[in-house]
Amino acid sequence: MSEPQIPLSGYKSKIHESEDFENPNEGKPVLNDQDEYIFRLVKMPHVKTMPQLKKNNKTGKEETIQVDKAICEFEEEGTKNIVLAFWRVDSLNFSDDDFESAILRFFRRIGTPVSPDREIQWGDYFLMGMRFRARVAIGKGPDKKPNGKYFLDVPTCRKILASDMHPDAAATLPNGNAPQTNASGVSLADALKIARGSKNAGDAFAMLIGKVTQEVVQEFVAADKRGEIAYPIQ
């Protein structure tokens, strides 16, 4: 019987490595750690409890603790390679230094920072089809040679550019004209027009999905998290 999976969309984090997977990248073009790629979320992350070593500050010895990690799979648009990320979500650190939790650093770098002032609903951040730019870290086997597995290099993650519109979205534009965009590369004004009348963020998301590019949805989410969206939307 397969192991039940907990969807990350319903997981609530508290504020205050890898295992063996069948390699989904066999036969696909090889990625390198020097180039930047465009990734998108193709599968909603799930949570798994895993053992992790932690140093005991009092004794100085390493102890094994159980932590909850979000297992995330992102697809590289050109080669269809799958890139993994394992992020701890049972305890989050919002500090501005190197101790900031990796999952928080990821969303901050792609332009949708997580707020520590409200209960975190991960389903509001991990949106199917969401896209961003990043480099990868190359997985290696026991022989220290690349094994065809890739992991997201979080420090290199950044927001999508206006020139990186998904081909499916670009094909819907009349005469190949690019959409009017704001400084961040997407049109928030268009999103507000489409979501007019929405009484809350959930209603607005439902109206936007499928009608605008994922970049517009991400910009709307970022603006909502900053408290810049007034409801009902006029």
N, C-alpha and C positions, 0 to 999 in steps of 0.2 A: 504494500500500500504506500502510495507516495506521501511525502511529508507535507502537511498543510502549510500554506504560506500566508503570512499576515500582510495585507496590502498596506503600503506606506501611507496611502491617502487618508487612512483612518487612524494612523498612529500619532500619539501625542507625546512629544519629547519633554523631559524634565529639564528645567533650567538650573542652574547653580554654577597569518593573513590568508591569505586566500586559501580556498580548498580546491579540490579537483573538479573541474568542469569539462564537459566535452567541448573541444575547441571549435567554435563556430566560424573560425577564420581560415580553415584549411582550403587551399585552392584559390584564395583571393589575393589580389595584388598586395605586396608587402608595404607597410607603413614604416616611416622612419621618425626619429625623435628630433629632427631639425626643421621639418616643414610644419606649417600650421594647417589644420583641417577644419571643415565644418561638420559639426555633429548635431544629431537630433535625437530626441527621446522616442524610442519605438516601443517601450514596454514599461508599464508602471512599476517602479521599484517595490521590492518587498523586504520585510524585516526578518532577520535571523539572529538568534542568540549564538554568540561565538566566544571561545576562550581567548583571553588576551593577557599578556604578561604586564604587570605593573609593579614599579618599585615602591616598596614600603618606606616612607620617609623616616619612620622611627627606627626600623631595624636595618635599613639599607639593602634588604634582600628583595628579590623579585618574587612576586606572588601571582598566581593565576586567578583572574577574575572573569566573570561572565558579563559580556556587554551585548547590547542590541546594535546591530549594524544594518544600514540600508544597503541592499545590493542593487546597484544601478547599471543598466546597460544602455549605452549610446551607440548609434550607428553612424559611421562616417559616410557622408552622402555619395562620394565618388566611387569608392571601392566596396562599400557595404560591409566593411570590417566592423566587428563589435568591440567596443572599448568599455572596460569595466571600471567601476569605482565602488569602494567599500567604505561607507561613512558611518561613524558612530552617531547614534541618535538618542540613546537613553539618557545622556548627560551632555549639555552644551555649554561651551565657554565663549562668551561674547567679548572677550578682551581684544584690544587692538594690536596685540603683539603676536609673536610666533605661536602662542598657545591658543589662538582662536581656532574653534572647531573647523575641520576641513569643509564640512557641508555648508557652514555659514560663510566661509571664505569663497566657496564656489558661487553661491548666489550673489554675494556682494560684487564679485568680479564680473558677472554677466549682467549686472544692472538691476537686480531685483533683491535688494538686501532684506534679510529676515529681521523683523522687529522684535526686540526683547520685551516690549511693553504689552504684548497681547498673546493669547494662547496660540501656539503654532499649529496650523492645519496644513500638513505637508501637501495635501491635494491641491492647495491654492498656489503652490510653487512649482511642483512637478506637473507640467501640462504636457499631455501627449502631443508630440510634434514640435515641442520647443527646440530652438536651435541656438547654437553658440559656436564660437571659434576657440580652438585650443591645439596644443601639441600633445603627444603621447609619450608615455614611458614604456620601454620595450620589456616584455616579460622574458625571463631566462629560466632554463631548466637546470637540473643538478650539474650539468656539464658546463654551465656558465654561457651557453650559446642561446640565441633567440629561439623561443619556442612557439612563436606565432600568436602569443597572447599580448594584449595591449591594455594599459591602464591610463586613466585620465591624469594628465599633469596639471593639477589644479592651479598652481601659480601662473600658468600661461593662459588660463581661460579668460575670455573677454566677450563683450557684446558683439552681436552680429552687425554687419555693416549694411548700409543701404544697397550696396552693389551685390550683396549676397542673397537677394530675394530668391526664394525657392522657385525652381522652374515651373512647377504647377501653378503657382500664384502669378508668375510673370505672364504665363500664357493666357490669363484671363483679362489682361489689360488691353484696351482698344488701341490698335495701331502700334502696339509695342511701347506705348508711352509709360514712363516710370511714374509712380505715384508721387504726389506732393508729400514731402517728409519734413519732419522737424529736425532739430540739431542732433537728436539721438538716432536718426536714421529711419524712423517710422512715423506714421501719421496718427497721432493721438486724437486729433480733431475729427478724423473720419470715424474712429471708434466711438467717440462720444455721440456723434450723429446717429449712428446705427443703434446704439444702446439707449437712445432717448426714451425716457419713461421708466427705466429700470429703478426699482426701489432699493436694491442692494447689489453688492458685487456678484452674488450668485446669479441673479437675474441677468446682469450685464454680460457675464461670461457666456451664458446660454445663448444670448442673442448674437454674440461676436463669433463664436466657434463656427467655422465653415463659411463665414461671410467675409472675413478679412484674413490677411496673412498672419502667421504665428508671431511674426515680429511685432505687429500691431497689438496683438493680445498681450505679449510680454511687456510692452510699453505701458499698456493700460494697467496691468497688474502692479508694475513698479509705481505708477502714479497713485494707485489706490493705497498701496502700502505706505506711501509718503503722506497720505491724508489729503491729497489734492483733488479727489473726486467727491463732489457733493451729490447726495441722493435726496429725492429722486433726480435723475439726470434730466436737465432741461434742454 
